[in-house]
Structure formats: structure tokens, C-alpha cells
């Protein structure tokens, strides 16, 4: 449920619904455009140097301010989702015959036959 809340908050209801219901993947450009990615490097060779540069930049910031900012965001996130708000959804899906069918189909490398049960 927390992932749904994050996705909904980041993308808005229309785009979140589009991704969730179609199960399509976003490319790097679309992720960058909608805020799911901060930046995209041109190729794999540029990834590690850029990650190191960003890590050094963050490490140079005041540690207590960084901690307070992360804690503030965590607290805001936690307030957006009441505790236990997802237990009925989790149980309905993960205890279903369809879940078992999905796992079995994945392991057998076949297309699942959904029944809504």
C-alpha cells in the first residue's frame, strides 16, 4: 500500500492507474519527465563515476540536516497512510486461488489462467 501511495503521489492518479492496470514499463525518458528519476546517464560507463560524484556531494552536507530532512519525509509519508489500511487487500490477493495460479504459471513458464478467485 505504501508503494501505491508513493506512486500515486509522484505520478498522479491517471498515470499511476495507467501503469498499474496495463502493467507497462516506463523508459528512462518517461521516468525522468515525470519525476521518478532525477537524472539519466548516457551509458553504463558513466554510471559509477556519476554515482560516486553524487555520493560525495551528499556526504559533504550537514549530517544532522540530512537526517532531519529524511526523518521529516518519513513522518509525512507515514501520515498519508493509516496503519493497517492495506491488510484486507493483501489477504484478498495473496491468499487467493489466482495468486497460487500465478506462482504456478510463473514456475512452469506458462501464461496464467486467471479466474478472479
Secondary structure as GFF3:
##gff-version 3
##sequence-region A 1 117
A	DSSP	alpha_helix	2	11	.	.	.	ID=ss1
A	DSSP	alpha_helix	13	22	.	.	.	ID=ss2
A	DSSP	alpha_helix	28	34	.	.	.	ID=ss3
A	DSSP	alpha_helix	44	59	.	.	.	ID=ss4
A	DSSP	alpha_helix	63	80	.	.	.	ID=ss5
A	DSSP	alpha_helix	87	94	.	.	.	ID=ss6
A	DSSP	alpha_helix	97	108	.	.	.	ID=ss7
###
